[in-house]
Amino acid sequence: MKSGNTLVVYYSRPDENYNVGTVEVGNTELLAKEMTEQSRPEYIGDIDISKYDNIFLGYPIWWGDLPMIVYTFLDKHDFSDKTVIPFNTHDGSWYEGANGRGN
């Protein structure tokens, strides 16, 4: 990881989860908050990523793929010269399509 500013960005969905019932906070949000408590980066809706060197990108796996909103975020921003560290949560979904290439 590069030295410099770090950003944690994530998409998380609370409400009904497959195996555990209804949750008020999504699993990906819980993991992202734990990460931010350790490194204290800011995270909000849409953000100018140009001032960040390292970007942790969190998302749930839905049916083996990223949620479309994550693809929208990836398409909208330029990640040149950035170190992107993906992290995800899943509720038993397969990982095979979740490679960030839209497969």
Residue pairs with C-beta under 8 A, 6 or more apart in sequence:
1 54
1 83
1 85
2 53
2 54
2 83
3 53
4 52
4 53
4 54
5 41
5 51
5 52
5 53
5 54
6 39
6 41
6 52
6 53
6 54
6 55
6 56
7 41
7 42
7 43
7 47
7 49
7 52
7 54
7 55
7 56
8 32
8 35
8 36
8 39
8 41
8 43
8 55
8 56
8 58
9 43
9 47
9 49
9 55
9 56
9 57
9 58
9 73
10 28
10 29
10 31
10 32
10 43
10 56
10 57
10 58
10 59
11 28
11 58
11 59
11 60
11 67
11 69
11 70
11 73
12 25
12 26
12 27
12 28
12 29
12 30
12 32
12 58
12 59
12 60
12 89
13 26
13 28
13 60
13 67
14 23
14 24
14 25
14 26
14 29
15 22
15 23
16 22
16 23
17 23
17 27
17 91
18 91
18 92
19 91
19 92
26 60
26 89
27 60
27 89
27 91
28 58
28 59
28 60
28 87
28 88
28 89
31 58
31 87
31 89
32 43
32 56
32 58
35 56
35 58
35 87
36 43
41 52
46 73
46 76
49 55
49 77
49 78
49 79
49 82
50 78
52 82
53 81
53 82
53 83
54 82
54 83
54 85
55 79
55 82
55 83
55 84
55 85
56 85
56 86
56 87
57 70
57 73
57 84
57 85
57 86
57 87
58 86
58 87
58 88
58 89
59 66
59 67
59 70
59 86
59 88
60 67
60 88
60 89
60 90
60 91
61 88
61 89
61 90
61 93
61 94
61 95
61 98
62 93
63 93
63 94
63 97
64 93
64 94
64 95
64 96
64 97
64 98
65 97
65 98
65 103
66 98
66 100
71 102
74 100
86 100
88 98
97 103
